[in-house]
Amino acid sequence: MNEATMVYAGHTIPVLGCYDTVIVGGGSTGVSAGICAAQGGCRTMLVEKSIRLGGTCTNALVTPMMKSFTGHYSNFYAIENRLKQHGCVVRDSIGTEMRWFNAETMAQSIEELYLEAGGEILYDAALCDCLVEQAQIQCLILATAQGLCAVYGKQYVDASGDAVLAHAAGAPVDAGDENGNNQMSSLRFEMGGIDIEAYRKYVFSLGDTYSIFTQGEYYESAMVGGRNFVLEPLFQAGVAEGLLHPEDLRYYQTFSLPGKPGCLSFNCPHLATLTKNTSAMARSRAITEGRQMIHRLVLFLQKKMPGFEHSFLLQEASMLGVRESWRLNGVYCLTEEDYTQQARFADGVARGDWYIDVHSATKGLFHQNNYRDGDYYEIPYRSMICRQVENLVVAGRCISATFLMQASIRILPTVIDMGQAAGAACALAQKNKIPLNRVDGTHLRENLGEMR
Ligand SMILES: Cc1cc2nc3c(=O)[nH]c(=O)nc-3n(C[C@H](O)[C@H](O)[C@H](O)COP(=O)(O)OP(=O)(O)OC[C@H]3O[C@@H](n4cnc5c(N)ncnc54)[C@H](O)[C@@H]3O)c2cc1C
């Protein structure tokens, strides 16, 4: 290699830079890792295939943070405070510890926090390969506007959600349940021009017991076909009139959007035909199907739902909402028994307290919930590393966990903490001149300090 180029697959390609820490994926996990690595003295590059940070919580339009009653690290509160500074009201008014935001304010807030920490970003660059020598990733090969380019790092964080770097580097990965079927993906959308009070009044007039938001700024409503939701007869009428297809009744859920009066975010449609979302072709087909479902739902709501008479489609997600796909098969695999037993580990570096929340593509919804407020399990550092690739840590929804357990660890408060742990591991590994998979998780836990 000379200073500015290297040879990859017989082609001479540009080298964009050499860093201490290179992070793949600028979702909430990757940003949190980047803030902590950069603050810890690592020259840090965050590689993101889209053109804004946040991943699922911005580009896939997943805008509520699930409620969490356990302690969290500093990045979690820094994000909340920055959202507040930008006028985004983030706590609901009924004290459930749920945080709500909108995608634009979140993207702005986390980009500011990451850049202030001293990290660099490479947008519009997709990881497509990496070179590995002697169990260490040497460099990433990225598809960019400049063509294929390389970025070198001493250590790497896979925060891609899909474990794409772990996979490319030859680390063992799993996907799906015992039959290889993944959790259901969703293609979310937002609508504007809604008279939310009229909508709320109508749903409550039907005797709705789903929503606890009887008044105030927030409102949410839902309809799951076959489960006696008060809105189902109206949706059935939509099917009878040819506005909807039966599969559109599988799952309908909508929430308020802070800072966007008259707008609602839709946590649907569910893409049930996408049983194996690790298939590129299947993912692509499901996106087309999801878009058709969105357009049917929008027309149905405009024609049939009180409050939606003057509404319009504000935006469709620019990224598929993937709940679960590839997961690292690491040194420790977190299991549902760890959930049940509220497991504690000497190298516990993050906590989870959301229930096991499976939206199965083949078996429907499955919930296991036996926690009281304040109960939690720990996530060991060993579930974020593997033996096969030494200078790699995996964080976020693709760590080493069983299918069922992944359905608990995947929520935003937990992945932000995992990101912070991964960034702290990078700083510690750099300081002690050791590979990431030899970082002592107990020592890392001490370095991370108390959660609050
Ligand atoms: C439909 C749906 C509803 C949900 N509802 C909630 C909820 O209400 N509350 C809650 O707390 N959680 C919810 N979740 C879960 C939560 O949003 C996600 O698990 C979490 O955001 C994942 O964060 P992440 O950073 O690990 O991954 P992601 O947010 O997926 O980020 C991964 C990033 O990596 C990038 N990337 C991927 N591949 C490459 C590549 N090859 N090269 C470069 N970059 C790449 C992506 O563009 C993305 O920016 C929901 C998830 C879904 C899908």
The ligand as a Gaussian input file, in Angstrom:
#p B3LYP/6-31G(d) Opt

LIG

0 1
 C      -40.658000      -1.394000      13.266000
 C      -39.849000      -1.216000      14.504000
 C      -40.430000      -0.657000      15.634000
 C      -39.677000      -0.455000      16.788000
 N      -40.235000       0.168000      17.853000
 C      -39.444000       0.567000      18.881000
 C      -39.941000       1.433000      19.900000
 O      -41.100000       1.834000      19.870000
 N      -39.091000       1.799000      20.898000
 C      -37.787000       1.369000      20.962000
 O      -37.066000       1.728000      21.897000
 N      -37.295000       0.531000      20.005000
 C      -38.082000       0.150000      18.972000
 N      -37.577000      -0.641000      17.976000
 C      -36.194000      -1.169000      18.097000
 C      -35.101000      -0.128000      17.854000
 O      -35.602000       0.945000      17.087000
 C      -33.903000      -0.739000      17.105000
 O      -33.599000      -2.007000      17.586000
 C      -32.688000       0.151000      17.268000
 O      -32.975000       1.431000      16.739000
 C      -31.490000      -0.468000      16.557000
 O      -30.419000       0.426000      16.636000
 P      -29.001000       0.035000      16.007000
 O      -28.176000       1.267000      16.068000
 O      -28.483000      -1.192000      16.676000
 O      -29.315000      -0.370000      14.501000
 P      -29.883000       0.561000      13.347000
 O      -30.674000       1.671000      13.886000
 O      -30.497000      -0.389000      12.383000
 O      -28.586000       1.222000      12.725000
 C      -27.728000       0.548000      11.857000
 C      -27.062000       1.573000      10.967000
 O      -26.088000       0.904000      10.162000
 C      -26.189000       1.361000       8.842000
 N      -25.675000       0.294000       7.971000
 C      -26.204000      -0.941000       7.791000
 N      -25.472000      -1.632000       6.901000
 C      -24.454000      -0.818000       6.528000
 C      -23.388000      -0.965000       5.616000
 N      -23.207000      -2.094000       4.898000
 N      -22.531000       0.076000       5.457000
 C      -22.703000       1.244000       6.154000
 N      -23.718000       1.434000       7.025000
 C      -24.583000       0.413000       7.211000
 C      -27.667000       1.636000       8.637000
 O      -27.889000       2.532000       7.579000
 C      -28.048000       2.239000       9.996000
 O      -27.873000       3.631000      10.033000
 C      -38.305000      -0.870000      16.817000
 C      -37.728000      -1.438000      15.681000
 C      -38.479000      -1.589000      14.531000
 C      -37.819000      -2.144000      13.318000

